[in-house]
């Protein structure tokens, strides 16, 4: 018998076209989200599309280790749909996140990834590099992923350079365009020991190709952000600050921002939300290592005029990208050096196709958003300008904002934030919410707007901002 609280997790692509078959991942998990490796049962499917072609029922045996990929899900009706898996023997069930089913291929499709996580290859994670990517692809059902082990850590022997060839080779090996996309990356880990008690912050470095250099802050020339920016010259690269509002040992020094490479910021991870202080109503405040630091939040960077899009990540240290840390087996959780206090986050990207180039382009123009782990569908635009856009002047007359949310649970509220202040709130009535909001032109004032969504189950999502004026 499955343990109390067991359920099925159902993962399906968020974007679909009628009559084009999709794959489905089904996993039996316990109350903490960990795989039930000896699960047995008979799983069948039902769908909100009454005409959909469903995968055939399947008898699970323990040899499958609690999870299986099904093929052949084919929608016949447009709209927002969900797929439910039911264990006919024990009564377990699970519902997929919302699926946007279109009549024809849309301009942009929604893809999910986790570009921030650690393995046991170096420093503070557990598990092999291979196991990391395999979990992301085969268990979490991510569309894209990156391994970002630390370049160095004080108190830990050696640095990432010893295994950098393996990191590079794995990013190349697991990359499959249109199936599973990987990015080469690492975590530039500036600590207090490198700067008289104050670090410059942690930044995840990503490359478009898999030949980028390891510019470790433990080596001369790259210890200062200026040296990092110099080393990145000539490479298609992104530098993404994360947990910027934590204590001085890990905070982000916004005085050394580089707009060429720092086009995104990780607004949420297992350490919490760095959007704004707890005093501003943040339900996931940074608490690790002494709590949050005033003046280092994401809104502080935006108030400086920085054009930073939002991403969510895991920063998991259990080798399980795309899932909450609780998903790790207890033995691995005890071995990990650090554990987060919140569920791991995810990154949603609106891209033309599932390739490195298309995802990179979408991230470069900030057509991306963050969630606390739920695959909430989020759209936010002004006219034809999507999230992440920078508009040099206001549209003629009033600016018309459009918001759309398809939740994984009932929506509590959706808020439009302007320059750090909520200027519009819409209450949810179920799982779908769509509205327009007009704002009169205010020439001469540089402003940013983003959408923040909260579900009744506490899950949240943040769109990248749109800048006006």
GIRA-V368906 format. One record per backbone hydrogen bond with DSSP energy under -1.0 kcal/mol. NH is the residue of the N-H (numbers start at 1). CO is the residue of the C=O. E is the energy in kcal/mol with one decimal. If there is no record, write none. Layout:
BEGIN
[[NH & CO & E] [NH & CO & E]]
END
This chain:
BEGIN
[[6 & 3 & -1.7] [7 & 29 & -2.3] [8 & 93 & -1.3] [9 & 27 & -3.2] [11 & 25 & -2.5] [16 & 100 & -2.8] [18 & 102 & -2.5] [19 & 75 & -2.8] [20 & 17 & -1.8] [22 & 73 & -2.2] [24 & 70 & -2.8] [25 & 11 & -2.5] [26 & 68 & -2.5] [27 & 9 & -2.0] [28 & 66 & -2.8] [29 & 7 & -2.7] [30 & 34 & -2.5] [33 & 30 & -1.9] [36 & 28 & -2.7] [39 & 36 & -1.6] [43 & 58 & -2.8] [44 & 86 & -2.5] [46 & 84 & -2.1] [48 & 82 & -2.0] [52 & 49 & -1.6] [53 & 74 & -3.0] [58 & 43 & -2.4] [60 & 41 & -4.0] [64 & 61 & -2.1] [65 & 62 & -1.9] [67 & 64 & -1.4] [68 & 26 & -2.3] [70 & 24 & -3.5] [73 & 22 & -1.7] [74 & 53 & -2.4] [79 & 101 & -2.2] [81 & 99 & -2.5] [84 & 46 & -3.1] [85 & 94 & -2.7] [86 & 44 & -2.8] [87 & 92 & -3.7] [88 & 42 & -3.2] [91 & 87 & -2.2] [94 & 85 & -2.0] [96 & 83 & -2.8] [99 & 81 & -2.5] [100 & 14 & -3.3] [101 & 79 & -2.9] [102 & 16 & -2.7] [109 & 351 & -3.7] [111 & 349 & -2.6] [113 & 347 & -2.1] [114 & 144 & -1.3] [118 & 316 & -2.4] [120 & 127 & -3.2] [132 & 128 & -1.7] [133 & 129 & -2.0] [134 & 130 & -2.5] [135 & 131 & -2.3] [136 & 132 & -2.0] [137 & 133 & -2.2] [138 & 134 & -3.0] [139 & 135 & -1.9] [140 & 135 & -2.7] [142 & 136 & -2.8] [143 & 112 & -2.8] [144 & 112 & -1.4] [145 & 181 & -2.0] [146 & 114 & -1.4] [148 & 117 & -2.5] [151 & 187 & -2.2] [156 & 153 & -2.2] [160 & 151 & -2.5] [162 & 159 & -1.2] [163 & 160 & -1.5] [167 & 163 & -2.2] [168 & 164 & -2.7] [169 & 165 & -2.3] [170 & 166 & -2.4] [171 & 167 & -1.9] [172 & 168 & -1.7] [173 & 169 & -2.6] [174 & 170 & -2.5] [176 & 180 & -3.6] [178 & 354 & -3.5] [179 & 176 & -2.3] [180 & 176 & -2.8] [181 & 143 & -2.5] [183 & 145 & -1.6] [186 & 205 & -1.5] [187 & 149 & -2.3] [188 & 203 & -3.2] [190 & 201 & -1.4] [194 & 191 & -1.7] [195 & 192 & -1.6] [197 & 192 & -2.3] [198 & 195 & -1.8] [199 & 248 & -1.4] [203 & 188 & -2.2] [204 & 240 & -2.6] [205 & 186 & -2.9] [206 & 238 & -2.6] [207 & 184 & -2.0] [208 & 236 & -2.1] [219 & 216 & -1.6] [222 & 219 & -1.7] [228 & 224 & -1.8] [229 & 225 & -2.9] [230 & 226 & -1.9] [231 & 227 & -2.2] [232 & 228 & -1.6] [235 & 232 & -2.2] [237 & 235 & -1.1] [238 & 206 & -2.0] [239 & 261 & -2.2] [240 & 204 & -2.7] [242 & 202 & -1.6] [246 & 243 & -1.4] [250 & 247 & -2.3] [251 & 247 & -1.8] [252 & 244 & -2.0] [253 & 200 & -2.3] [254 & 252 & -1.1] [256 & 253 & -1.8] [257 & 254 & -1.1] [262 & 258 & -3.1] [263 & 261 & -1.6] [265 & 309 & -2.4] [266 & 241 & -2.8] [267 & 265 & -1.1] [267 & 311 & -1.9] [269 & 272 & -1.7] [270 & 314 & -1.7] [272 & 269 & -2.0] [273 & 284 & -3.8] [274 & 267 & -2.3] [280 & 277 & -1.3] [281 & 278 & -2.0] [282 & 277 & -1.3] [290 & 287 & -1.0] [293 & 245 & -2.9] [296 & 293 & -1.4] [298 & 274 & -3.1] [299 & 275 & -2.0] [301 & 297 & -1.4] [302 & 298 & -2.4] [303 & 299 & -2.3] [305 & 302 & -1.8] [306 & 301 & -1.8] [308 & 306 & -1.2] [309 & 263 & -2.8] [311 & 265 & -2.0] [313 & 268 & -2.2] [315 & 116 & -2.6] [323 & 320 & -1.1] [327 & 324 & -2.0] [328 & 325 & -2.2] [333 & 329 & -2.2] [334 & 330 & -2.1] [335 & 331 & -1.0] [336 & 332 & -1.6] [337 & 124 & -1.5] [341 & 270 & -1.1] [342 & 270 & -2.0] [345 & 313 & -2.2] [346 & 371 & -1.5] [347 & 113 & -2.4] [348 & 369 & -2.2] [349 & 111 & -2.6] [350 & 367 & -2.1] [351 & 109 & -2.5] [355 & 353 & -1.6] [359 & 355 & -2.5] [360 & 356 & -2.9] [361 & 357 & -2.4] [362 & 358 & -2.0] [363 & 359 & -2.6] [364 & 360 & -2.8] [365 & 361 & -1.8] [366 & 363 & -1.2] [367 & 362 & -3.1] [368 & 366 & -1.8] [369 & 348 & -2.5] [370 & 462 & -2.3] [371 & 346 & -2.0] [372 & 460 & -1.9] [376 & 374 & -1.8] [377 & 406 & -2.5] [379 & 404 & -2.4] [381 & 402 & -2.1] [382 & 385 & -2.5] [383 & 400 & -1.3] [385 & 382 & -2.6] [387 & 380 & -1.1] [388 & 465 & -2.1] [389 & 386 & -1.7] [391 & 467 & -3.0] [399 & 439 & -3.3] [401 & 437 & -3.4] [402 & 381 & -2.8] [403 & 435 & -2.8] [404 & 379 & -2.2] [405 & 433 & -2.9] [406 & 377 & -2.1] [407 & 431 & -3.3] [411 & 430 & -3.0] [412 & 454 & -2.0] [413 & 454 & -1.9] [414 & 426 & -2.4] [415 & 452 & -3.2] [416 & 424 & -2.7] [417 & 450 & -3.1] [418 & 421 & -3.2] [419 & 448 & -1.8] [421 & 418 & -2.1] [423 & 416 & -2.8] [424 & 416 & -1.1] [426 & 414 & -2.6] [428 & 412 & -1.6] [433 & 405 & -2.3] [435 & 403 & -2.2] [437 & 401 & -2.3] [439 & 399 & -2.4] [445 & 442 & -1.4] [447 & 468 & -2.9] [449 & 466 & -2.2] [450 & 417 & -1.9] [452 & 415 & -2.9] [453 & 461 & -2.9] [454 & 413 & -2.5] [455 & 459 & -2.9] [456 & 410 & -2.7] [458 & 455 & -1.8] [461 & 453 & -1.9] [462 & 370 & -2.6] [463 & 451 & -2.8] [466 & 449 & -2.4] [467 & 389 & -2.5] [468 & 447 & -3.2] [469 & 391 & -1.2]]
END
